[in-house]
Amino acid sequence: MIKKFLLFGAFVAMGVACAPKSTEENVETAEEVVVVPDNTLTEDEKSEGWFLLFDGTSMDGWRAFNGDSTPPNWIIEDGAMKGLGATGGEDFGGDIVFGPMEFEEFELEFTWKISPGGNSGVFYHVVEGPKYKAPYYTGPEYQVIDQLGFAQPLEKWQSIGADYAMYEPDYEGAVKPAGEWNTSKIVFSTKGSSYWLNGKKTVEFVPYSEDWNTRRNSGKWNDFPDYKIAKKGLIALQDHGDAVWFKNIKIKPL
């Protein structure tokens, strides 16, 4: 009987061990998804030193390049700054700058979309003055463009996510059609700089290095002797004659 009892106990133990776990044990805890509203910062971002250049409701801080007020070709639409492209093209006074502050080393993030066939850009280290007709006379540019639908063939250095006419981008797999929102980032540091598009690094370079100076002193910039003369300056958005939208513009000095 002792043997039978021991054998029965073993079967009971095996049954308990093989029984399915409770429903509570089988349910995996889903990670909480935090949705950050447009044109706001998280508490972590604030503590890291980020601040907004656009609050989603006003053009406060933004004014015409070489001007003292916001030009009429920029409006607020659905929580974004929209460049109407009304003045259009090069040197026509439609570009805007964030006038209150200059930046040297920084990390800049922004969300944008472009109209079909459109062209625009984001500049930094911009210098103002009567001899400069537009931000690109002095400031490096992150190229914003409809890569898939632009009417003319693009040189690689003119392409989306390029350091315009300086460093050609690797944008494969990161391009979205016109009208869709993109997320971009510029990291500028003398230790090493980079541009990003929808999570992909498109270019990287070391400012003021031998390679950088060679590019700076050749090609397109031969005709612009004051290009990148300043190591700090203003942030600017380009009106190139096409509708463009920007939001979630935030910056962290390094």
C-alpha angles and dihedrals in degrees: 000000000000090000092049091049092050091048091049090050091052092054091049091051091049090050092053092047093050096045115112117261118255120275090248091058092049096053112096116215109244116226113248112246112218113209112203113203117236117273095017136107130226119235089251091054091050091051090050091057102260120146135178126253091191129035098196096247109061144027092234110157094015122106140156117289105262088006141097103225139044112272117236093244090076121072140161114255124174094334095315136099107244123200106207094199088226097138092036139177133038124332096002099120099250097119120103134207134201093244106188098069145032122211133206113176114011151136113240125189127185141164119223147164131193134212119249109289090005132152131197140134148204119236135193137187087036118172123203128213142124093271093056114078096183141008093260090069087076111004131079114240136223101210116236112186145137093261094182100044108030110135098226128051111266127224111228090249089055093053131111115289093015126140085238114252090347112067126017115229133233099218100154111139094009102078121108127192120263112279095036122108119253131193117219137179136194119197112189119185132141087232091060137323134209144180123217135198123192091336097315124110107235101179139004130188144154111245117231092011121135090261092048092049092049090055092042092055098048142055119011095001094064085085093049108059093176096052107132095356091140128068090204135026148123132324112238139187120210130233103200095167097274132098112262135169131210132184141150090046108173135158139195120196113226 
